[in-house]
């Protein structure tokens, strides 16, 4: 089976690419000139060059593919035009190219985000039937991208995944937290309440492959999450304990984190790079609930979430230690 992966150089995309190769798929990675191939260059994959804003460059990339997994996106940028081009127009062009050049495709899997649905101010679990109310430009762009994908559901099989905060090796925000905790610095994120759903990357990857293979997943949207809700602070405490640094933590209060995020955004504008943390992220973790119900994928596709939080964190810490990064 031939599978095309976009965003293969990213956190989730690189894990998906590795899993597909391990399962025996013939994997093709759609890359750009400046794509970072650190996690895929040594895999048995083929690299295809394409421009998401140039449909002609996408045609040959999608021809003959059994599955297309679209993960490429921008997350933290400062303007709507960039979000729209990278997340909406790019998705529209890719799914349209599949429809026109490869109508026999088995499945187009689009990895969206809980941001397309939006958060709440109350401890309410949102499911796939809830009205979407994105609160960020990123979320609005992902929702428009979802609509673009479903615009082709009568022409090719499509499925949409909405993962929450995804945890695993190579995840930038988690690595920053690990380095802070190693220095006995504890960022006070969120409240003590259970505010968020999470998903470990290996569970998400299993879900994406399952969604691609299952016919029942056609024209469906699924939240892919750990069934249990989590508190940001309790998660950080467990991580600190697993690192053996819990007794001597220096806490960074919310106002300081917010100021750091503001400085990060200013620096990003000057350098042209993405901010390593945003005010939207800090504000959202404190004031919003990001809780999502995963019963639909469990019931319809028989998906079983496997990773227990403490064990998952232990594995991530060991992964970084083996590479002398912690």
N, C-alpha and C positions, 0 to 999 in steps of 0.2 A: 504494500500500500504506500502511495506517495502522499506526503504531507508537507504543505508549505507553512512556515511559521514566520510571521512578522514580529518584530520586537524581540528577536532571539538573543540580542546582546543585552537585554534588560534582565532584571531580577527574576521575574516569573518566567519570561520567555526562554531564558537559558536553562532553567530547570525543566520546563516542558520539552525543550529540544533534546536534552539528555535522556529524559524518560522515553520519548518516542524512539530514539536510536536504540535504547536498551530493549525496547519491545519489538525491534526488527523492522520498523518503518524506514522507508527511504525518505530521508528528510532534506528539505530544501529551505534555506534561510534567505529571506528577502532582506537585503542590507543596502545601506547607503555608503557613500564614499568615506564618511567619517565614523562608521559603525565600529564600536569596540568589540573585537572578536576574542577577548581574553578567555571566555568560558566555552567557546564553541570551536575555536581554531583547531583543536586537536581531536575533535569528534569526526566520525565518518558521515559528514554532511556535505551538501553542495551549496555554494553561495551564488545567489542571483542578485544582480543589481537592478534597482528600479526606483522610480520617483513616484510617490503617491499622488502627486499633483499632475502627473502626466500619464493618462490612461494608456497611451500607446506603449509606454515602457512596462506596463503591468500585464499586458496581454500574454506575452510569451511566458511570464512567470507563473500564471495560473493554469495554463494549458496542461491537460493530462493529470492534474492533481486530484486525488481522491478526497483529501481533506485540506481545508485552509483554516488555520488558527490565526486570527488577527488580534495581536496584542500591542502593536506599536501605537504609541500615544505620547503626548506631552502632558506633564502633570502640574508643574509650577512655573508659569510664565506670567508676564505682566499685562498682557493685552488680549482682547477678544479675538482679533484677527488671527493671531497665532494659534489659539485654541481651535478656532473654527477650521482653519486650513489643515492642521495636523490631526485633529480628531474627527471632524465631521466630513470635510471634503475628501480626505484620504480614505476614510471608511466607505463613503459613497462610491468613489472611483474603483476601489478594490472589489466590492461586492458586485458592482455593475460589470466589471471586467470578467468576473466569474460567471455571471449570468450570460454574457454574450459569447465568451470564448470557451466556456467549460460547463455547459448546461447539465451535463451528466454527473457533476460533482456530487459526492455522497453527503457532505455537510460543510457548511460555512459556520465556524464557531467564532463568535465575537465576544471578546472579554471586555465587558463594560466595568461598572463600579457601583458600589452602594451610593456614591455621590450622585448618580443619576436619579436615584430615588429621593435622596435627601434625608437629613436628620430630623429629630423631633426634640421638643423641650420637655417631654414627659417620658416615663419609663414604659414605652409601648413598643412591642415587637411588630415591626412592619413586615408584611408578606407581599407576594407578587401582585396581589389584587389592590394594594393601596395606591392612591393617586400619587404620582411623582411630584415632588416639590424641591428640586435641587436648590441649594443655597450658595453655590459657588459657580464661577465661570466654567471651571473644569467640569462640574456636575452637569451644567446646562449643555455643554458640548457633548458629553457622553450620552445624554438623553437624546439629543438630536441625532447622534450617530446610531443609537439603537433604532430610532424611527427610520433612518436610511436603510438599515439592514432589513427591517421588517417590510420595507417597501418592495422587497424582492422575494418575499416568502412564498409567493405563488409561482415563482419561476425556478428557484433552487431551494434545497433544504437549508434552513438557517436556525441557529440556536444562540441564545445570549446568556452569558454568565455574569452575575454581579457579585464579585468577591468583596469582603470587607477589608479591614486592616490585615494584610497578609504578612506572616512572620516566617523568617527562614534565613539561611546563610545568604550573604550578598545584599540583604535589604539595608539600604543606606541609613535610614533613621534608627533602626535597631542597632547597627554597628556604632553609631554615634553614642547611643545610650550605653552600650557595653563599655566603650572607652571612658565615658564619664564615670560610670560606676567603678571601674578599675581604679580611678583616682579618688574614690570614695565621695563622689559628687552625685547627689540624688536629685534629679529634676522633678519638682512637684507638679505632676501632670494630672489634670482632671480633678475629680472629687473622690471621696471614699466609696461612693455609690458604684454599682455595676452599670457602667455607661456604654460599653462597646461590645460588639461581636468581633471575633477574630477568626483567622483560618491559617493553619500552617501550610506552607507552600506545597509540600508533597501531597497533602490531601486535596488541595485545589487542582494540582496537575492530574491526579487520578480522576477528579470530577470532570475536567475538561475532556479527557480522552473518552470517558464514559458517555458524555453528552454527544461527542462526535459519532460514536458507534451506535447509540440507541436511536431507533426510528421514532420512539415515543417523544423524543426531545425536540422534534421538528416544530418550528414556530413557537417555541416556548422560551420563557425567561426563568432563570433559577438563581436564587441566593445560594451561595456556597459558603457555609459558615460552621464553626463549632456550635453545637446546639446550646452550649452554656454561655451566659453573659459574663463579662469580666470587668473588674475595676482596674483602671490604669495604675493606680498606686499599688494595689495588691500584686499586679503583674511585675512591677518594678521591684517590689520587695522580694518576690520569689527569685527573680533574676539575680538580684544582689546576693541572696543567700546561696544560690548555686555557684556564684563566683567567689564566695567566701569573703565578702567585704562588708557584710551587713552591720557589724557593730559600730563602725566609725564613719557614718555617712554625714556629709555636709549637704543640707537641703537647699536647693535653689527655689525660692518662692515664685509664685505665678507672675508678679509684676516684673521680676528680673528676666524670666523666660520670655515674656511679651516684648520687653525692650531688646533682648537678644534677637528675636525674630524680626523686629523692625530694622535693626542694624543689618541683619542678613539680607533683607529685601533691598535696602539702600545700596549695600555692597554689590548685590547682584545686578542692579541697574547700571552701576559704574563699570563693572567688569564684563557684563554681557552674559554671565553664567547664571544658572538656576540658583535660587536661594536654598541653603541647606535646611532651613526651617522657615515657616511662614506664620504671620500673625493669624491668618485664617485657621491654620492647624492648631495653634495654641488656644485660640478663642473657642474653637469647636470642641476640643477635648475637655474644656472646662464647663461649657454652657449647654452642650448638646448631648443627646443620647443617640447612639448609632447601634441600635439593636434590631436584628433581622431574623426572621423565622425561616429555617431551612427544611421544614417538613416536606415541602413539595418535591424537592429532589430526592429526599429519602423515600417517599412513598411512590413516586412515579418511576424513578430509575433505580431504586433499591440501593442508593448510595449510602455508605456507612462511613461516618467520620471516625478516624482512628487515633489521631495524635493526642495524647494527654499532655497538658501544658508543661508540667515540670520536666517530663522526659524529653519533650521537644526542645525545651530551652537547654537542657543538658547537652543534647546532641549538637545544637548550634554553637554553644560555648566551646565544645571539644573541636568542632570544625575549625573555628578561628584559632584555637591554640595550636592545632597541628600545623597550621600555616604561619605560626609565630606572629599572629596579628593581635593577640591579646597577651 
